[in-house]
Amino acid sequence: KQFIVMTFALALSCLAILMLVVLLIPKMNNLSNARKSFYAKDYKDTFVSMYGKKLSDSDKLLYERAKILVLLDRKYESYETYKAMGMRMQALDALLKGVSKYMQLKPDAEIYDISNELDIIYAKIKNELMNEFGVSEDEALDIITYKQVKAFSGADEALYKPEDSYDSDNSENVEE
């Protein structure tokens, strides 16, 4: 009887060790790969690999850096997608949203010491605006400001004319 108890205890110990290995090693390997991706400038992979995970302070820093860079790069990727589909106006809008997003993310980039990386992505956006549409950075900022004023004035008008139905063509999503 004592032999059976000892065998059971040994088997249970082996199972516990095996479970630790199975549960911990993939997580450590995944985070290690995410760190390597960040330093290889694959910010999207870093962000996706770390999203929703319990992270150490240094990994949280990498995650926040990657998130900031991915948020701007998504605008450029949207532009490329629309351009490939021949949707010129949507491509322009994606670039304009990229300019707006850059202005929004710039202070955070300075805090997280990734201004240079953010500027590299932004340079691609500015180059495409100028080369494809002949729009300078200042003109893009003017367009964005105009769209925000137009969106505000449309919302303001809706407040003063509640009997009118909301015209969705007048709304602009300035948050994206």
Secondary structure, 3 states (H helix, E strand, C coil): CHHHHHHHHHHHHHHHHHHHHHHHHHHHHHHHHHHHHHHCCCHHHHHHHHCCCCCCHHHHHHHHHHHHHHHHHHHHHHHHHHHHCCCHHHHHHHHHHHHHHHHHHHHHHHHCCCHHHHHHHHHHHHHHHHHHHCCCHHHHHHHHHHHHHHHHHHHHHHHHCCCCCCCHHHCCCCCC
